[in-house]
Amino acid sequence: MALTIVRSWNDSLLKINATDADMYDTNHIFEPEFHQARYVDACENIKKQKGSFQLGTKSLLKQVIMRGTQPKYADIEEDPDSLQYEGMIMPDGTRQKKRSKDDNVCALKSNCIREGFIDTSLARSVSRAFYEKVKNKAGVEKNDILINSTGDGTIGRVAVYNYDFPAVVDGHITIVRFKDAEMAWYVAAFLMTEKGQDQIYRYINGSSGQVEIYPQDIERIWISDVTEKKKKEIYQSFLGACKKHEEFYLDLKAALNKV
Protein backbone atom coordinates (compact mmCIF):
# COMPACT_ATOMS: atom_id res chain seq x y z
CA MET A 1 0.00 0.00 0.00
CA ALA A 2 1.44 3.37 -1.00
CA LEU A 3 2.30 5.89 1.69
CA THR A 4 0.56 9.26 1.33
CA ILE A 5 1.10 12.53 3.13
CA VAL A 6 -0.09 16.11 2.69
CA ARG A 7 2.42 18.93 3.07
CA SER A 8 2.25 22.63 2.40
CA TRP A 9 3.73 24.15 -0.75
CA ASN A 10 6.46 25.83 1.31
CA ASP A 11 7.48 22.49 2.82
CA SER A 12 8.56 21.34 -0.64
CA LEU A 13 11.06 24.21 -1.00
CA LEU A 14 14.75 23.38 -0.84
CA LYS A 15 17.67 25.77 -1.20
CA ILE A 16 20.10 24.84 -3.97
CA ASN A 17 23.56 26.00 -4.88
CA ALA A 18 23.05 28.58 -7.64
CA THR A 19 26.40 29.11 -9.36
CA ASP A 20 25.11 31.44 -12.08
CA ALA A 21 23.21 34.70 -11.70
CA ASP A 22 20.29 33.46 -13.79
CA MET A 23 19.91 30.20 -11.83
CA TYR A 24 17.18 29.64 -9.25
CA ASP A 25 18.41 29.40 -5.65
CA THR A 26 15.41 27.38 -4.49
CA ASN A 27 13.52 24.47 -5.98
CA HIS A 28 10.34 22.56 -5.21
CA ILE A 29 11.01 18.90 -4.45
CA PHE A 30 8.35 16.36 -5.33
CA GLU A 31 10.29 13.15 -4.78
CA PRO A 32 8.09 11.01 -2.46
CA GLU A 33 10.92 10.16 -0.05
CA PHE A 34 11.54 13.85 0.60
CA HIS A 35 8.08 14.17 2.18
CA GLN A 36 7.59 10.82 3.95
CA ALA A 37 7.48 11.23 7.71
CA ARG A 38 10.13 8.59 8.36
CA TYR A 39 12.74 10.48 6.35
CA VAL A 40 11.62 13.97 7.35
CA ASP A 41 11.69 13.05 11.05
CA ALA A 42 15.21 11.62 10.73
CA CYS A 43 16.39 15.07 9.62
CA GLU A 44 14.24 17.26 11.85
CA ASN A 45 14.76 15.30 15.08
CA ILE A 46 18.54 15.38 14.83
CA LYS A 47 18.49 19.01 13.72
CA LYS A 48 16.81 19.88 17.05
CA GLN A 49 19.42 18.10 19.14
CA LYS A 50 21.92 20.25 20.99
CA GLY A 51 25.29 20.35 19.26
CA SER A 52 24.14 18.61 16.07
CA PHE A 53 25.79 19.75 12.86
CA GLN A 54 25.40 19.30 9.13
CA LEU A 55 27.79 17.18 7.12
CA GLY A 56 28.75 20.12 4.93
CA THR A 57 29.89 22.36 7.80
CA LYS A 58 32.85 24.08 6.16
CA SER A 59 34.87 24.59 9.33
CA LEU A 60 35.10 20.80 9.76
CA LEU A 61 36.08 19.92 6.20
CA LYS A 62 39.43 20.03 4.39
CA GLN A 63 37.71 20.50 1.02
CA VAL A 64 34.24 20.80 -0.44
CA ILE A 65 32.28 17.57 -0.79
CA MET A 66 32.61 16.31 -4.36
CA ARG A 67 32.22 13.27 -6.58
CA GLY A 68 34.99 11.46 -8.39
CA THR A 69 35.34 11.27 -12.15
CA GLN A 70 35.09 8.68 -14.91
CA PRO A 71 38.45 6.88 -14.96
CA LYS A 72 40.46 6.17 -18.07
CA TYR A 73 41.41 2.63 -17.16
CA ALA A 74 44.94 1.35 -17.75
CA ASP A 75 43.99 -2.33 -17.56
CA ILE A 76 41.87 -4.44 -19.89
CA GLU A 77 38.73 -5.67 -18.13
CA GLU A 78 38.69 -8.97 -20.06
CA ASP A 79 42.35 -9.63 -19.19
CA PRO A 80 42.93 -9.96 -15.42
CA ASP A 81 46.67 -10.33 -15.98
CA SER A 82 46.78 -6.72 -17.21
CA LEU A 83 45.68 -5.45 -13.80
CA GLN A 84 48.61 -4.04 -11.88
CA TYR A 85 48.69 -1.17 -9.41
CA GLU A 86 50.43 -0.04 -6.26
CA GLY A 87 48.61 -1.57 -3.29
CA MET A 88 46.87 -4.40 -5.16
CA ILE A 89 46.50 -7.73 -3.35
CA MET A 90 49.08 -10.26 -4.49
CA PRO A 91 48.49 -14.04 -4.56
CA ASP A 92 50.61 -14.53 -1.42
CA GLY A 93 48.33 -12.26 0.62
CA THR A 94 50.53 -9.16 0.61
CA ARG A 95 49.92 -5.80 -1.03
CA GLN A 96 52.09 -4.75 -3.91
CA LYS A 97 54.69 -2.17 -2.94
CA LYS A 98 55.49 0.84 -5.08
CA ARG A 99 58.12 -0.22 -7.60
CA SER A 100 58.56 2.96 -9.65
CA LYS A 101 57.17 6.45 -10.07
CA ASP A 102 55.17 5.17 -13.05
CA ASP A 103 53.25 2.45 -11.21
CA ASN A 104 49.55 2.34 -11.99
CA VAL A 105 47.10 3.58 -9.35
CA CYS A 106 44.08 1.89 -7.77
CA ALA A 107 40.69 2.91 -9.25
CA LEU A 108 37.69 2.28 -7.01
CA LYS A 109 34.21 1.68 -8.45
CA SER A 110 30.93 1.79 -6.56
CA ASN A 111 30.93 -2.00 -6.11
CA CYS A 112 34.17 -1.64 -4.12
CA ILE A 113 32.37 0.37 -1.44
CA ARG A 114 30.70 -2.11 0.90
CA GLU A 115 28.94 -1.71 4.25
CA GLY A 116 31.76 -0.17 6.26
CA PHE A 117 34.73 -1.53 4.33
CA ILE A 118 36.37 -1.31 0.90
CA ASP A 119 36.79 -4.37 -1.30
CA THR A 120 39.89 -3.54 -3.34
CA SER A 121 39.76 -6.96 -5.04
CA LEU A 122 37.09 -5.42 -7.31
CA ALA A 123 39.19 -2.36 -8.15
CA ARG A 124 40.72 -1.55 -11.53
CA SER A 125 43.68 0.68 -12.34
CA VAL A 126 44.59 3.98 -13.98
CA SER A 127 47.95 5.27 -15.11
CA ARG A 128 50.02 7.43 -12.78
CA ALA A 129 49.73 10.25 -15.32
CA PHE A 130 45.91 10.06 -15.23
CA TYR A 131 46.00 10.03 -11.41
CA GLU A 132 48.17 13.16 -11.34
CA LYS A 133 45.74 14.86 -13.72
CA VAL A 134 42.58 14.15 -11.68
CA LYS A 135 43.83 13.72 -8.11
CA ASN A 136 42.59 17.13 -6.95
CA LYS A 137 39.05 16.10 -7.87
CA ALA A 138 38.97 12.31 -7.70
CA GLY A 139 42.00 11.31 -5.65
CA VAL A 140 41.37 9.92 -2.18
CA GLU A 141 43.40 10.21 1.00
CA LYS A 142 43.57 8.12 4.14
CA ASN A 143 40.50 8.71 6.37
CA ASP A 144 38.32 10.01 3.52
CA ILE A 145 34.67 8.98 3.78
CA LEU A 146 33.46 7.39 0.54
CA ILE A 147 29.70 7.31 -0.15
CA ASN A 148 28.05 5.44 -2.99
CA SER A 149 25.85 8.04 -4.64
CA THR A 150 24.06 6.29 -7.52
CA GLY A 151 22.05 3.18 -8.24
CA ASP A 152 19.46 1.04 -6.47
CA GLY A 153 21.13 -1.44 -4.15
CA THR A 154 24.40 0.46 -3.93
CA ILE A 155 23.36 4.02 -3.08
CA GLY A 156 24.08 4.98 0.51
CA ARG A 157 26.85 2.45 1.17
CA VAL A 158 29.60 4.07 3.23
CA ALA A 159 33.24 3.22 3.99
CA VAL A 160 36.41 4.98 5.11
CA TYR A 161 39.57 4.81 3.01
CA ASN A 162 42.20 3.36 5.34
CA TYR A 163 45.13 2.71 3.01
CA ASP A 164 48.44 4.47 2.46
CA PHE A 165 48.59 3.83 -1.29
CA PRO A 166 47.00 6.32 -3.71
CA ALA A 167 43.62 5.76 -5.37
CA VAL A 168 40.95 7.49 -7.42
CA VAL A 169 37.17 7.02 -7.33
CA ASP A 170 34.72 7.06 -10.19
CA GLY A 171 31.81 9.48 -10.65
CA HIS A 172 29.42 7.27 -8.70
CA ILE A 173 31.29 7.86 -5.41
CA THR A 174 31.28 11.00 -3.25
CA ILE A 175 34.36 12.01 -1.24
CA VAL A 176 33.96 13.65 2.19
CA ARG A 177 37.26 14.78 3.71
CA PHE A 178 37.30 15.95 7.32
CA LYS A 179 40.17 17.77 9.01
CA ASP A 180 39.94 15.42 12.00
CA ALA A 181 40.36 11.66 11.41
CA GLU A 182 38.34 10.66 14.47
CA MET A 183 35.47 12.85 13.30
CA ALA A 184 35.58 11.21 9.87
CA TRP A 185 35.27 7.70 11.29
CA TYR A 186 32.51 8.75 13.68
CA VAL A 187 30.51 10.44 10.90
CA ALA A 188 30.93 7.41 8.64
CA ALA A 189 29.61 5.17 11.41
CA PHE A 190 26.67 7.52 11.97
CA LEU A 191 25.81 7.49 8.26
CA MET A 192 25.49 3.70 8.41
CA THR A 193 22.91 3.85 11.21
CA GLU A 194 19.18 3.91 10.50
CA LYS A 195 19.07 7.66 11.20
CA GLY A 196 21.91 8.27 8.77
CA GLN A 197 20.52 6.05 6.03
CA ASP A 198 17.04 7.56 6.36
CA GLN A 199 18.50 11.02 5.76
CA ILE A 200 20.42 9.82 2.72
CA TYR A 201 17.25 8.30 1.31
CA ARG A 202 15.33 11.52 1.87
CA TYR A 203 17.46 13.29 -0.70
CA ILE A 204 17.53 10.62 -3.39
CA ASN A 205 16.52 11.82 -6.86
CA GLY A 206 15.40 9.83 -9.88
CA SER A 207 13.57 6.58 -10.57
CA SER A 208 13.72 3.25 -12.43
CA GLY A 209 17.05 2.31 -10.92
CA GLN A 210 18.74 5.56 -11.98
CA VAL A 211 18.69 7.11 -8.51
CA GLU A 212 21.21 9.73 -7.38
CA ILE A 213 22.18 11.72 -4.32
CA TYR A 214 24.22 14.82 -5.10
CA PRO A 215 27.02 16.39 -3.01
CA GLN A 216 24.93 19.47 -2.15
CA ASP A 217 22.29 17.15 -0.65
CA ILE A 218 24.85 15.07 1.25
CA GLU A 219 25.93 18.39 2.79
CA ARG A 220 22.43 18.76 4.30
CA ILE A 221 22.58 15.57 6.40
CA TRP A 222 22.45 16.21 10.14
CA ILE A 223 24.90 14.45 12.47
CA SER A 224 24.27 13.97 16.18
CA ASP A 225 26.89 15.41 18.52
CA VAL A 226 28.78 13.10 20.90
CA THR A 227 31.38 13.63 23.61
CA GLU A 228 35.04 13.47 22.66
CA LYS A 229 35.31 10.25 24.68
CA LYS A 230 32.44 8.61 22.77
CA LYS A 231 33.77 9.78 19.43
CA LYS A 232 37.18 8.25 20.21
CA GLU A 233 35.56 4.96 21.25
CA ILE A 234 33.59 4.75 18.00
CA TYR A 235 36.68 5.67 15.98
CA GLN A 236 38.82 3.01 17.64
CA SER A 237 36.14 0.31 17.35
CA PHE A 238 35.39 1.04 13.70
CA LEU A 239 39.06 1.32 12.76
CA GLY A 240 39.82 -1.90 14.62
CA ALA A 241 37.06 -3.74 12.77
CA CYS A 242 38.43 -2.57 9.40
CA LYS A 243 41.94 -3.71 10.33
CA LYS A 244 40.57 -7.14 11.29
CA HIS A 245 38.74 -7.36 7.97
CA GLU A 246 41.93 -6.48 6.09
CA GLU A 247 43.90 -9.06 8.05
CA PHE A 248 41.24 -11.72 7.43
CA TYR A 249 41.10 -11.09 3.71
CA LEU A 250 44.87 -11.12 3.24
CA ASP A 251 45.21 -14.30 5.34
CA LEU A 252 42.44 -15.93 3.31
CA LYS A 253 44.17 -14.98 0.05
CA ALA A 254 47.45 -16.43 1.33
CA ALA A 255 45.75 -19.65 2.45
CA LEU A 256 44.06 -20.18 -0.91
CA ASN A 257 47.36 -19.55 -2.67
CA LYS A 258 48.81 -22.63 -0.96
CA VAL A 259 46.20 -24.96 -2.41
C-alpha positions in Angstrom: 0.0 0.0 0.0 1.4 3.4 -1.0 2.3 5.9 1.7 0.6 9.3 1.3 1.1 12.5 3.1 -0.1 16.1 2.7 2.4 18.9 3.1 2.2 22.6 2.4 3.7 24.2 -0.8 6.5 25.8 1.3 7.5 22.5 2.8 8.6 21.3 -0.6 11.1 24.2 -1.0 14.8 23.4 -0.8 17.7 25.8 -1.2 20.1 24.8 -4.0 23.6 26.0 -4.9 23.1 28.6 -7.6 26.4 29.1 -9.4 25.1 31.4 -12.1 23.2 34.7 -11.7 20.3 33.5 -13.8 19.9 30.2 -11.8 17.2 29.6 -9.2 18.4 29.4 -5.7 15.4 27.4 -4.5 13.5 24.5 -6.0 10.3 22.6 -5.2 11.0 18.9 -4.4 8.3 16.4 -5.3 10.3 13.1 -4.8 8.1 11.0 -2.5 10.9 10.2 -0.1 11.5 13.8 0.6 8.1 14.2 2.2 7.6 10.8 3.9 7.5 11.2 7.7 10.1 8.6 8.4 12.7 10.5 6.4 11.6 14.0 7.4 11.7 13.1 11.0 15.2 11.6 10.7 16.4 15.1 9.6 14.2 17.3 11.8 14.8 15.3 15.1 18.5 15.4 14.8 18.5 19.0 13.7 16.8 19.9 17.0 19.4 18.1 19.1 21.9 20.2 21.0 25.3 20.3 19.3 24.1 18.6 16.1 25.8 19.7 12.9 25.4 19.3 9.1 27.8 17.2 7.1 28.7 20.1 4.9 29.9 22.4 7.8 32.8 24.1 6.2 34.9 24.6 9.3 35.1 20.8 9.8 36.1 19.9 6.2 39.4 20.0 4.4 37.7 20.5 1.0 34.2 20.8 -0.4 32.3 17.6 -0.8 32.6 16.3 -4.4 32.2 13.3 -6.6 35.0 11.5 -8.4 35.3 11.3 -12.2 35.1 8.7 -14.9 38.4 6.9 -15.0 40.5 6.2 -18.1 41.4 2.6 -17.2 44.9 1.4 -17.7 44.0 -2.3 -17.6 41.9 -4.4 -19.9 38.7 -5.7 -18.1 38.7 -9.0 -20.1 42.4 -9.6 -19.2 42.9 -10.0 -15.4 46.7 -10.3 -16.0 46.8 -6.7 -17.2 45.7 -5.5 -13.8 48.6 -4.0 -11.9 48.7 -1.2 -9.4 50.4 0.0 -6.3 48.6 -1.6 -3.3 46.9 -4.4 -5.2 46.5 -7.7 -3.3 49.1 -10.3 -4.5 48.5 -14.0 -4.6 50.6 -14.5 -1.4 48.3 -12.3 0.6 50.5 -9.2 0.6 49.9 -5.8 -1.0 52.1 -4.7 -3.9 54.7 -2.2 -2.9 55.5 0.8 -5.1 58.1 -0.2 -7.6 58.6 3.0 -9.6 57.2 6.5 -10.1 55.2 5.2 -13.0 53.3 2.4 -11.2 49.5 2.3 -12.0 47.1 3.6 -9.4 44.1 1.9 -7.8 40.7 2.9 -9.3 37.7 2.3 -7.0 34.2 1.7 -8.5 30.9 1.8 -6.6 30.9 -2.0 -6.1 34.2 -1.6 -4.1 32.4 0.4 -1.4 30.7 -2.1 0.9 28.9 -1.7 4.3 31.8 -0.2 6.3 34.7 -1.5 4.3 36.4 -1.3 0.9 36.8 -4.4 -1.3 39.9 -3.5 -3.3 39.8 -7.0 -5.0 37.1 -5.4 -7.3 39.2 -2.4 -8.2 40.7 -1.6 -11.5 43.7 0.7 -12.3 44.6 4.0 -14.0 48.0 5.3 -15.1 50.0 7.4 -12.8 49.7 10.3 -15.3 45.9 10.1 -15.2 46.0 10.0 -11.4 48.2 13.2 -11.3 45.7 14.9 -13.7 42.6 14.2 -11.7 43.8 13.7 -8.1 42.6 17.1 -7.0 39.1 16.1 -7.9 39.0 12.3 -7.7 42.0 11.3 -5.7 41.4 9.9 -2.2 43.4 10.2 1.0 43.6 8.1 4.1 40.5 8.7 6.4 38.3 10.0 3.5 34.7 9.0 3.8 33.5 7.4 0.5 29.7 7.3 -0.1 28.0 5.4 -3.0 25.8 8.0 -4.6 24.1 6.3 -7.5 22.0 3.2 -8.2 19.5 1.0 -6.5 21.1 -1.4 -4.1 24.4 0.5 -3.9 23.4 4.0 -3.1 24.1 5.0 0.5 26.9 2.5 1.2 29.6 4.1 3.2 33.2 3.2 4.0 36.4 5.0 5.1 39.6 4.8 3.0 42.2 3.4 5.3 45.1 2.7 3.0 48.4 4.5 2.5 48.6 3.8 -1.3 47.0 6.3 -3.7 43.6 5.8 -5.4 41.0 7.5 -7.4 37.2 7.0 -7.3 34.7 7.1 -10.2 31.8 9.5 -10.6 29.4 7.3 -8.7 31.3 7.9 -5.4 31.3 11.0 -3.3 34.4 12.0 -1.2 34.0 13.7 2.2 37.3 14.8 3.7 37.3 16.0 7.3 40.2 17.8 9.0 39.9 15.4 12.0 40.4 11.7 11.4 38.3 10.7 14.5 35.5 12.8 13.3 35.6 11.2 9.9 35.3 7.7 11.3 32.5 8.7 13.7 30.5 10.4 10.9 30.9 7.4 8.6 29.6 5.2 11.4 26.7 7.5 12.0 25.8 7.5 8.3 25.5 3.7 8.4 22.9 3.8 11.2 19.2 3.9 10.5 19.1 7.7 11.2 21.9 8.3 8.8 20.5 6.0 6.0 17.0 7.6 6.4 18.5 11.0 5.8 20.4 9.8 2.7 17.3 8.3 1.3 15.3 11.5 1.9 17.5 13.3 -0.7 17.5 10.6 -3.4 16.5 11.8 -6.9 15.4 9.8 -9.9 13.6 6.6 -10.6 13.7 3.2 -12.4 17.0 2.3 -10.9 18.7 5.6 -12.0 18.7 7.1 -8.5 21.2 9.7 -7.4 22.2 11.7 -4.3 24.2 14.8 -5.1 27.0 16.4 -3.0 24.9 19.5 -2.1 22.3 17.2 -0.6 24.9 15.1 1.2 25.9 18.4 2.8 22.4 18.8 4.3 22.6 15.6 6.4 22.4 16.2 10.1 24.9 14.5 12.5 24.3 14.0 16.2 26.9 15.4 18.5 28.8 13.1 20.9 31.4 13.6 23.6 35.0 13.5 22.7 35.3 10.3 24.7 32.4 8.6 22.8 33.8 9.8 19.4 37.2 8.3 20.2 35.6 5.0 21.3 33.6 4.7 18.0 36.7 5.7 16.0 38.8 3.0 17.6 36.1 0.3 17.4 35.4 1.0 13.7 39.1 1.3 12.8 39.8 -1.9 14.6 37.1 -3.7 12.8 38.4 -2.6 9.4 41.9 -3.7 10.3 40.6 -7.1 11.3 38.7 -7.4 8.0 41.9 -6.5 6.1 43.9 -9.1 8.1 41.2 -11.7 7.4 41.1 -11.1 3.7 44.9 -11.1 3.2 45.2 -14.3 5.3 42.4 -15.9 3.3 44.2 -15.0 0.1 47.5 -16.4 1.3 45.8 -19.7 2.5 44.1 -20.2 -0.9 47.4 -19.5 -2.7 48.8 -22.6 -1.0 46.2 -25.0 -2.4 
